[in-house]
């Protein structure tokens, strides 16, 4: 069965520090991969997505993610975190074939940023 | 204007009451979804629809029903609300298989 794991429930970093949020997935082929961000009181906004091609994907707000097929991972990174990055981050997997046509979601990682 | 609009944004209702949450979209997408978000549980799919005549149950459909009135409108109903349906509810749309989802701002529902 398809699944998405975000191993870190909560992460705290200092402003200006680098960030890496982990995402591992289980899927029979190469899926579509997504990272979303949810700021407090807001809906989910797409940060970046991977469909095919270059495995390093650039997104909005200075985020990037790297697809590693051998590790079934799609980790999100940012070189220097800003206080406004404090939010909930969700990784999601979408099917590329077959009848399962829904996104599968990780449980999210809550990011706190210390000044 | 937002591409995916949910109404109401906040609602407090009493146990046993019927309540409807509405979602409309201007993206022209065929696929629409209702999710529920609870702390620590992520997003859980309640119902989804791939066109007006295609309605499917998600992971947690018990106690909920939906209506796809048009391509642009997808409503979620709680026939008899109970306190454990207190949650943040999101409507979303997508245009292609497995593709990017676009979310509304959410409806915070409290059942007392």
Contacts between the chains, C-beta under 8 A, distances in Angstrom:
chain1	res1	chain2	res2	distance
A	9	B	40	7.6
A	31	B	98	7.0
A	32	B	98	4.6
A	32	B	99	6.6
A	34	B	100	6.6
A	34	B	101	7.8
A	36	B	103	8.0
A	42	B	105	6.6
A	42	B	106	7.6
A	43	B	4	7.8
A	43	B	90	6.3
A	43	B	103	4.0
A	43	B	104	5.7
A	43	B	105	4.6
A	43	B	106	5.3
A	44	B	43	8.0
A	44	B	90	7.1
A	44	B	92	7.9
A	44	B	101	7.7
A	44	B	103	4.4
A	45	B	103	7.6
A	46	B	100	5.8
A	46	B	101	7.9
A	46	B	102	7.8
A	49	B	100	5.9
A	90	B	42	6.9
A	90	B	43	7.0
A	92	B	101	7.7
A	94	B	97	7.6
A	94	B	98	3.1
A	94	B	99	6.3
A	95	B	97	6.8
A	95	B	98	4.5
A	96	B	97	7.6
A	96	B	98	5.7
A	101	B	31	7.7
A	101	B	50	6.9
A	101	B	97	5.1
A	101	B	98	6.6
A	102	B	33	7.5
A	102	B	45	6.3
A	102	B	48	6.2
A	102	B	58	7.6
A	103	B	94	7.7
A	103	B	98	7.3
A	103	B	101	5.8
A	105	B	42	5.3
A	105	B	43	4.6
A	106	B	42	6.5
A	107	B	40	7.0
A	107	B	41	6.8
A	107	B	42	3.9
A	108	B	42	5.3
